Amino acid sequence: MTVDISTKYLGLRLPNPLVASASPLTGKLETLLQLEEAGAAAAVLPSLFEEQIEHDSWAVHDLYEYGSAISPEAFGGYVPEMESYNTGPEHYLELLEQAKEKLEIPVIASLNGMSPGGWTKYARYMEEAGADALELNVYRVATDVNMTGGEIEQSYIDLVSDVKGSIGIPLAVKISPYFSSLASMARRLIEAGADGLVLFNRFYQPDINLEELKVKPDIVLSSPVNLRLPLRWTAILSGRINGSLAASSGVHTGEDVVKLVLAGADVTQMASALLKYGPSHLATVLFEMESWFAEHDYTSLEQGKGSLSQAHSADPESFERTNYMRSLVSYSSRY
Ligand SMILES: Cc1cc2nc3c(=O)[nH]c(=O)nc-3n(C[C@H](O)[C@H](O)[C@H](O)COP(=O)(O)O)c2cc1C
């Protein structure tokens, strides 16, 4: 039996719920084509960073004012390093245009920043270069001891309104789970103009190199256990906010995708598993997911979507506090 696995995300009709998440694999035409070939329904390009855009406009400003470009060292040297990751502001739009020309699937551009400002005008350039949607990756580690949670949350809202005001394409906001009231924040982000949320970006926690006595930034790829966090919050938010939900973190297998769809995800995003096993792994995940729905007599993905969300669950407390107690009891009863 064939199953209709199409879905709708940010108003885009997609043939399946597998989206290639922002990663180095989506930063090159060659790997983007491989992801499309493997069945990706859409791809999110790597993020362009607020600091890179600010740096570029400063460089131009400085050139006009003083006749020389500002030194990269003034930015701690990290801006040029970033250019090898995402091509930099100048070439980002070229990559986007080429991707739009060569790929048939929707291409989602990504901006990473944390404060409203002139840099957000770049969102419009991305739209003009053909982006089908924009993902705003708000990556803010709140370290200021004088800044309250309320102020930080408001800066998210201002940023989202700012970006949404300058574009006509759909906007997804990729957030972290670190809010004191994530559910309320999710609702406010949608009300501020987001058409959907991506749950969640991972905050990369630096390590310490004991040999060199230095802080060591390094990315650890996710493992399937990381799925639990987006799984829980997708289930809690599904049906409760007026926007699309994309689940990101720990999606490695077809069963992971099934779980997230049953929890209420419109799409799932993958980065680590594709980096680990290569773009063709997406085809395996797609096959596993489709087989699961067929074997369990679903005629469409929509039929199962959100059936295990908190709102629809026969056991809504499973997502909340009582489940914590139940989990402890079930673990200790094994001993
Ligand atoms: C090497 C690497 C680069 C990434 N670059 C970006 C990025 O530019 N923008 C972004 O929003 N997320 C970025 N991410 C995060 C992923 O898109 C994804 O949200 C996260 O890794 C969780 O999904 P996963 O468990 O499938 O890896 C990156 C992840 C990795 C591993």
The ligand as a Tripos MOL2 file, in Angstrom:
@<TRIPOS>MOLECULE
LIG
   31    33     1     0     0
SMALL
NO_CHARGES

@<TRIPOS>ATOM
      1 C1         29.0480   21.0310   11.8120 C.3       1 LIG1
      2 C2         27.7050   21.6720   12.0640 C.ar      1 LIG1
      3 C3         27.4210   22.9210   11.5430 C.ar      1 LIG1
      4 C4         26.2010   23.5210   11.7970 C.ar      1 LIG1
      5 N1         25.9200   24.7720   11.2700 N.ar      1 LIG1
      6 C5         24.7110   25.3350   11.5120 C.ar      1 LIG1
      7 C6         24.3890   26.6050   10.9730 C.ar      1 LIG1
      8 O1         25.1600   27.2270   10.2390 O.2       1 LIG1
      9 N2         23.1690   27.1240   11.2610 N.ar      1 LIG1
     10 C7         22.2590   26.4810   12.0430 C.ar      1 LIG1
     11 O2         21.1580   26.9990   12.2540 O.2       1 LIG1
     12 N3         22.5490   25.2730   12.5580 N.ar      1 LIG1
     13 C8         23.7310   24.7040   12.3120 C.ar      1 LIG1
     14 N4         24.0120   23.4800   12.8340 N.ar      1 LIG1
     15 C9         23.0000   22.8230   13.6750 C.3       1 LIG1
     16 C10        22.2010   21.8110   12.8730 C.3       1 LIG1
     17 O3         21.5260   22.4300   11.7990 O.3       1 LIG1
     18 C11        21.1900   21.0810   13.7630 C.3       1 LIG1
     19 O4         20.1790   21.9800   14.1820 O.3       1 LIG1
     20 C12        21.8290   20.4750   15.0030 C.3       1 LIG1
     21 O5         23.0780   19.8950   14.7000 O.3       1 LIG1
     22 C13        20.9290   19.4020   15.5900 C.3       1 LIG1
     23 O6         20.5860   18.4280   14.6420 O.3       1 LIG1
     24 P1         21.3600   17.0350   14.4770 P.3       1 LIG1
     25 O7         21.1710   16.2840   15.7250 O.co2     1 LIG1
     26 O8         20.6950   16.3950   13.2960 O.co2     1 LIG1
     27 O9         22.7810   17.3570   14.2180 O.co2     1 LIG1
     28 C14        25.2290   22.8450   12.5840 C.ar      1 LIG1
     29 C15        25.5240   21.5670   13.0820 C.ar      1 LIG1
     30 C16        26.7330   20.9790   12.8280 C.ar      1 LIG1
     31 C17        27.0010   19.6090   13.3920 C.3       1 LIG1
@<TRIPOS>BOND
     1     1     2 1
     2     2     3 ar
     3     2    30 ar
     4     3     4 ar
     5     4     5 ar
     6     4    28 ar
     7     5     6 ar
     8     6     7 ar
     9     6    13 1
    10     7     8 2
    11     7     9 ar
    12     9    10 ar
    13    10    11 2
    14    10    12 ar
    15    12    13 ar
    16    13    14 ar
    17    14    15 1
    18    14    28 ar
    19    15    16 1
    20    16    17 1
    21    16    18 1
    22    18    19 1
    23    18    20 1
    24    20    21 1
    25    20    22 1
    26    22    23 1
    27    23    24 1
    28    24    25 2
    29    24    26 1
    30    24    27 1
    31    28    29 ar
    32    29    30 ar
    33    30    31 1
@<TRIPOS>SUBSTRUCTURE
     1 LIG1         1 GROUP 0 **** ****
